[in-house]
Amino acid sequence: MHPSLIKAKIFAAIAVLLLTFAFTLPIVAFHGVLNKIDKNEVEKISPISKEIWNLYNKGRYKSVTTPKEAHNDLDKMIENSAEIGVASLPIWAVSLEAPNYPKEAFPQGIPVFFHFDGYSGEVHEMNTINHYVGMDPMWVGGHFERAIGPYALLFLTLVMILFIIYDNKILTYLMLIPVSLPLLFIADYSYWLYWFGHNLHDWGAFKIKPFMPTVFGDGKIAQFTTHSYPTIGFYILVAISLFSLLAFLAKRKALREMEQKKQETK
């Protein structure tokens, strides 16, 4: 086997493992669970979904109103009517600080975490703040992305596995999709920030002009100080992108050299 082919398969294997365990597995396993909770159909939640949520939520932020004994137990979270986020790794974190949210009670401000398939953190409180400034609740945006997320990630995982098994140009160039994941996320995230900031309503108690919320860094909205930064999921996306790029380059080199050798032997 061509040495570059071996490298390509190793790089792709690392990328697909990162994608699977950080995103595909928890997203697929937890798909539809929040809807079942909202409809009071808790008995329909599979034990696997509960175990996945419990595993992936260890060490993650929980609302300050959530009892500590319920933090890593989905059943107890449901019993306490606690705010439940999705299971996959968060990609971006936004937090707000204001005088009416003292550090003693809210040491991390009002944090919300963005995932491929939804949100986690102080989502209810953030929606209350959004209403205060005339902004839509968070769930209004990204319906399409959340709906196709599980299927898109399953497709992408399959493509990467096929890339490892088979050597052809189509699968090679399809590896450019995982290469672009960090940029695709930032582009989509930025679009929705723009949309929310430029589609304000009259119901806000505090009137502000249309604006572009801060994509990266610190900003100011009315009396709120905002912080917007990548978190663990984004760094894993970058790693997936880099390993996928290395796999693409190695496979392309191998295929090109193998084709040249074939032509020379004719």
C-alpha positions as CSV (number, residue, x, y, z in Angstrom):
1,M,0.0,0.0,0.0
2,H,1.2,3.5,-0.9
3,P,2.7,5.2,2.3
4,S,0.5,8.3,1.7
5,L,-2.6,6.1,1.6
6,I,-1.7,4.7,5.0
7,K,-1.3,8.2,6.4
8,A,-4.6,9.3,4.9
9,K,-6.4,6.4,6.5
10,I,-4.8,7.1,9.9
11,F,-5.6,10.8,9.7
12,A,-9.2,10.1,8.6
13,A,-9.7,7.5,11.4
14,I,-8.7,10.1,14.0
15,A,-11.0,12.7,12.5
16,V,-14.0,10.3,12.3
17,L,-13.4,9.2,15.9
18,L,-13.4,12.8,17.1
19,L,-16.6,13.6,15.1
20,T,-18.4,10.4,16.3
21,F,-17.7,10.7,20.1
22,A,-17.9,14.5,20.3
23,F,-21.0,15.1,18.1
24,T,-22.6,12.2,16.1
25,L,-23.1,9.8,19.0
26,P,-24.6,12.2,21.6
27,I,-26.7,14.0,19.0
28,V,-28.2,10.8,17.5
29,A,-28.7,9.2,20.9
30,F,-30.4,12.3,22.4
31,H,-32.4,13.2,19.3
32,G,-36.0,14.0,20.2
33,V,-35.6,13.6,24.0
34,L,-36.3,17.2,24.8
35,N,-39.6,17.0,22.8
36,K,-40.6,14.0,24.8
37,I,-39.9,15.8,28.1
38,D,-41.9,18.8,26.9
39,K,-44.8,16.5,26.0
40,N,-44.5,14.7,29.4
41,E,-43.6,11.5,27.6
42,V,-40.7,10.7,29.9
43,E,-41.5,7.0,29.9
44,K,-40.6,6.9,26.1
45,I,-37.0,8.1,26.7
46,S,-34.7,5.1,26.2
47,P,-32.2,4.2,28.9
48,I,-29.4,4.7,26.4
49,S,-30.4,8.3,25.8
50,K,-30.4,8.9,29.6
51,E,-26.9,7.3,30.0
52,I,-25.5,9.3,27.1
53,W,-26.8,12.5,28.6
54,N,-25.5,11.6,32.1
55,L,-22.1,10.8,30.7
56,Y,-21.7,13.9,28.5
57,N,-23.0,16.3,31.1
58,K,-20.3,15.5,33.7
59,G,-18.5,18.7,34.6
60,R,-20.8,20.8,32.4
61,Y,-22.5,24.0,33.5
62,K,-25.8,23.7,35.2
63,S,-28.2,26.4,36.2
64,V,-27.7,28.0,39.6
65,T,-31.2,26.9,40.5
66,T,-30.5,23.2,39.8
67,P,-30.0,21.1,42.9
68,K,-26.5,19.6,43.0
69,E,-27.6,16.1,43.4
70,A,-29.5,16.3,40.1
71,H,-26.6,17.7,38.0
72,N,-25.5,14.5,36.2
73,D,-28.8,12.6,36.4
74,L,-31.3,13.2,33.7
75,D,-34.1,11.5,35.7
76,K,-33.5,13.8,38.7
77,M,-33.2,16.8,36.4
78,I,-36.7,16.0,35.0
79,E,-38.1,15.5,38.5
80,N,-36.8,18.9,39.6
81,S,-38.1,20.6,36.4
82,A,-34.5,21.8,35.9
83,E,-33.3,23.4,32.7
84,I,-32.0,20.6,30.4
85,G,-29.7,21.2,27.5
86,V,-28.7,18.8,24.7
87,A,-26.0,16.1,25.2
88,S,-23.4,16.9,22.5
89,L,-20.3,19.0,23.2
90,P,-20.9,22.8,23.2
91,I,-19.2,24.7,20.4
92,W,-19.6,28.3,21.4
93,A,-20.3,30.1,24.7
94,V,-22.0,33.4,25.3
95,S,-22.4,35.0,28.7
96,L,-24.0,38.3,29.8
97,E,-23.2,40.3,32.9
98,A,-25.4,43.1,34.4
99,P,-25.8,44.8,37.8
100,N,-29.0,42.9,38.5
101,Y,-27.1,39.6,38.2
102,P,-24.5,39.9,41.0
103,K,-21.4,37.7,40.9
104,E,-22.2,36.2,44.2
105,A,-25.4,34.6,42.8
106,F,-24.3,34.3,39.2
107,P,-20.5,33.7,39.2
108,Q,-20.4,33.0,35.4
109,G,-23.0,35.6,34.6
110,I,-25.8,34.3,32.4
111,P,-24.0,31.7,30.2
112,V,-25.6,30.0,27.2
113,F,-23.8,27.3,25.1
114,F,-24.5,26.7,21.4
115,H,-24.4,23.2,20.0
116,F,-25.0,21.7,16.6
117,D,-28.4,20.4,17.8
118,G,-29.5,23.0,20.3
119,Y,-28.5,24.9,23.5
120,S,-27.6,24.5,27.1
121,G,-27.0,26.7,30.1
122,E,-29.3,29.5,31.3
123,V,-31.5,29.4,28.1
124,H,-34.7,30.5,29.9
125,E,-33.0,33.5,31.6
126,M,-31.3,34.5,28.3
127,N,-34.7,34.4,26.5
128,T,-36.1,36.7,29.3
129,I,-33.2,39.1,28.6
130,N,-33.9,38.9,24.9
131,H,-37.5,39.8,25.5
132,Y,-36.4,42.8,27.6
133,V,-34.5,44.3,24.6
134,G,-37.2,43.2,22.0
135,M,-35.3,40.2,20.6
136,D,-36.8,36.8,19.7
137,P,-36.3,33.8,22.0
138,M,-33.4,31.7,20.9
139,W,-35.4,28.8,19.6
140,V,-36.8,30.9,16.8
141,G,-33.5,30.7,15.0
142,G,-31.8,27.6,13.5
143,H,-34.8,25.4,13.0
144,F,-33.4,23.9,9.8
145,E,-30.0,23.3,11.2
146,R,-31.3,21.6,14.3
147,A,-33.6,19.4,12.2
148,I,-31.0,18.2,9.7
149,G,-28.2,18.0,12.3
150,P,-28.4,14.3,13.2
151,Y,-28.8,13.2,9.6
152,A,-26.0,15.5,8.3
153,L,-23.6,14.2,10.9
154,L,-24.5,10.5,10.2
155,F,-23.9,11.2,6.5
156,L,-20.6,12.9,7.2
157,T,-19.5,10.0,9.5
158,L,-20.4,7.5,6.8
159,V,-18.5,9.5,4.2
160,M,-15.4,9.5,6.4
161,I,-15.6,5.8,7.0
162,L,-16.0,5.1,3.3
163,F,-13.0,7.4,2.7
164,I,-11.0,5.0,4.9
165,I,-12.2,1.9,3.1
166,Y,-12.2,3.0,-0.5
167,D,-9.8,4.9,-2.6
168,N,-11.5,7.1,-5.2
169,K,-11.6,10.8,-6.2
170,I,-15.2,11.5,-5.2
171,L,-14.8,10.3,-1.6
172,T,-11.4,12.1,-1.5
173,Y,-13.0,15.5,-2.3
174,L,-16.0,14.8,0.0
175,M,-13.5,15.0,2.8
176,L,-13.4,18.8,2.2
177,I,-16.8,18.9,4.0
178,P,-15.3,18.1,7.4
179,V,-12.4,20.4,6.6
180,S,-14.9,23.3,6.3
181,L,-16.9,22.5,9.5
182,P,-15.4,25.3,11.7
183,L,-16.0,27.9,9.0
184,L,-19.5,26.6,8.3
185,F,-20.3,26.9,12.0
186,I,-19.0,30.4,12.4
187,A,-20.8,31.5,9.2
188,D,-24.1,30.1,10.4
189,Y,-23.6,31.4,13.9
190,S,-22.8,34.9,12.6
191,Y,-25.8,34.9,10.3
192,W,-28.2,34.2,13.1
193,L,-26.6,36.8,15.4
194,Y,-27.1,39.3,12.6
195,W,-30.7,38.2,12.1
196,F,-31.6,38.4,15.8
197,G,-29.9,41.8,16.1
198,H,-31.7,43.3,13.1
199,N,-35.2,41.9,13.7
200,L,-36.1,43.6,16.9
201,H,-39.7,44.0,18.2
202,D,-41.6,46.7,19.9
203,W,-42.3,44.6,23.0
204,G,-38.9,45.3,24.5
205,A,-39.0,47.4,27.7
206,F,-35.7,48.9,26.6
207,K,-35.6,50.3,23.1
208,I,-32.4,49.8,21.2
209,K,-31.4,50.3,17.5
210,P,-30.8,47.2,15.3
211,F,-27.2,46.0,15.9
212,M,-24.8,43.2,15.2
213,P,-24.2,41.2,18.4
214,T,-20.5,40.4,19.1
215,V,-19.4,37.2,17.3
216,F,-16.1,36.9,19.0
217,G,-14.9,38.8,22.1
218,D,-16.5,41.2,24.5
219,G,-19.2,43.7,23.8
220,K,-22.0,45.9,25.2
221,I,-25.8,45.7,24.7
222,A,-27.8,48.2,26.7
223,Q,-26.8,47.6,30.3
224,F,-25.4,44.2,29.6
225,T,-21.7,43.3,29.1
226,T,-21.4,40.3,26.7
227,H,-18.7,37.7,26.2
228,S,-18.7,35.4,23.2
229,Y,-15.9,32.8,22.8
230,P,-15.4,29.3,21.4
231,T,-15.5,26.4,23.8
232,I,-14.4,22.7,23.8
233,G,-16.5,21.6,20.8
234,F,-15.1,24.3,18.5
235,Y,-11.5,23.2,19.3
236,I,-12.5,19.6,18.5
237,L,-14.0,20.9,15.2
238,V,-10.7,22.5,14.4
239,A,-8.9,19.2,15.1
240,I,-11.3,17.4,12.9
241,S,-10.8,19.9,10.2
242,L,-7.0,19.6,10.4
243,F,-6.9,15.8,10.4
244,S,-9.4,15.8,7.5
245,L,-7.3,18.2,5.6
246,L,-4.2,16.0,6.2
247,A,-6.1,13.0,5.1
248,F,-7.4,14.7,1.9
249,L,-3.9,15.9,0.9
250,A,-2.3,12.5,1.6
251,K,-5.0,10.6,-0.3
252,R,-4.8,13.0,-3.2
253,K,-1.0,12.7,-3.4
254,A,-1.3,8.9,-3.3
255,L,-3.9,8.7,-6.0
256,R,-2.0,11.1,-8.2
257,E,1.3,9.1,-7.9
258,M,-0.5,5.8,-8.3
259,E,-2.1,7.1,-11.5
260,Q,1.2,8.4,-12.8
261,K,2.8,5.0,-12.1
262,K,0.0,3.2,-13.9
263,Q,0.5,5.5,-17.0
264,E,4.2,4.8,-17.0
265,T,3.7,1.0,-17.0
266,K,1.5,1.1,-20.1
